[in-house]
Every structure is written in C-alpha cells, then in structure tokens.
Amino acid sequence: MAEITLTSQNFEEEVLNSPIPVVVDFWATWCGPCRMVAPIIAKIAEKYDGKIKVGKVNVDDEVELAAKYEVAAIPTILRIEGGDVVEKAMGYQPQEQLEEALGLDTL
C-alpha cells in the first residue's frame, strides 16, 4: 500500500479508526533528516503492506496534529494502534533500527 497523506480531515478515519496499526511520519519539506528517512518509510510501507498502514503528516501544513502528538523535532515517527501511540522513534535511523524501534519486527 502506498503512503497516505494525512491531514486533520482524514486523520481520524485513516489512523484513529484503523483496524490495523498505522505508522505516522511527521516531516517537513525543508528537513534534511526527513528527506533521508523518506525512502526508508516507503520501503517499510511496501514490506509491511497489509499488516500496517503508513501515513505522512507535513508539520508545516498540519500544525494542530503535530501539537496534539507533541512533535518537538522531526522526523518523529509514531506507531498508533487503536487510537493510541504505542511506539515512537525520532530522527534518522537505518531501516532495521527504525523497524525495531517501532516494534514492526514483531508484527
């Protein structure tokens, strides 16, 4: 499944009400580490297709969502299940480390 662009309009439906875990990448176009992690996020979306959803929140466009999830630095990547944040990773990490930090290796 391709990455979903998440906004305040679709966040509840796509993330909070999702029957499967959702990995949410909080990022910005001007953020170098965000651009470095983007291809890894895309690979994770492909690798775990059907097991998780992957969405991206542009913090410049969705300030309220970033504030709600207390995103103080980007990239911040959350795993949300049943509406609750269950794992959190910050900054650039290689794919294997990111999967482990988000608990994806146990899915």
N, C-alpha and C positions, 0 to 999 in steps of 0.2 A: 504494500500500500504506500502510496506517495505521502509525503509530509503534508500536513494540513496547516493552512494559515489560520491561526486562532485570533479571534477578536472578542471584545466584550459581548458582541451579539451572538456568537456561536459557542462561547466557552462552556456554558452550562450544558448544552446539548452534546458537544463533542468530547468534553473532558469529564465534567462532574457526573453526568448521567451515562457515561460509557460503561458497557458491560465488561470491557477488557481494560487492563492497565494502559495509562497514557503517559508517554514521555513528552515533557513540555520543555522546549528550549527557549529561554528568554535571551534575546540577542538584539543587536543593532547593526545597521549597515556600516557605521564608522568604526566598529570594534574589530581590531585585528585578530585577537584570540577567537572571536565569534566566527570569523571567516575561516580560521584554521580548523575549528571543530565542525563546521557545516558539512563537509564531506563525510565525516565520521557519523554524524547524525543521520545522513542519508543512507549510509551502509547499515546502520542499526535498523532503520525503518525497513529496509529490504530483508535483512537477516531474520528479523522477528515478525515479518508480515503474518498477520492472522493471530499472533499472540499478543501484540501491543499495537496501539496507535501512536503515531509520532506527530506532534504539532509544534509550531513555532510562533512565538509572540514577539513582535517587534516592540521593544520597550519605549521607543520614541512615539509610536502610534497608540500604544495601549498602556498609558501611564498608570491608570487605575488598577489594571491587572497586576502590573509589576509591584505596585504599592501593596496590594492585597496579599501577595505572596512574599512580601518583604525582600524583594530582589534589590540588594545593595551593590552588587557587582555583576558584571556579565562577562562571559556566558554563565548563567545559572540554569541548571538542567534538573528538573524535578520528575519523579515518578509518582503519579497520582492514581490511586485505586479507590473506588467507591467514594470519590469526592475528597479524599484525604491524601495529603502528601506523606508518602511512605519512605522515600529516599530523596537525597539532594546531593548534587555534585556542582562544584564551582570551578571555573577556569578551564583552560585547555587540558585535556588528558588524552593519551592514546586510547584507541578503541577498546582494547582489552580492559584497561583500568576503568574506563568510563562504564562499561558493561558491568563490571564488578561493583563499582560504587553505587550504581543504580539498582543492583540486585537482579539484573537481567540474566545473569549466568545461572540463576536458579529457576527460571521460567521454563 
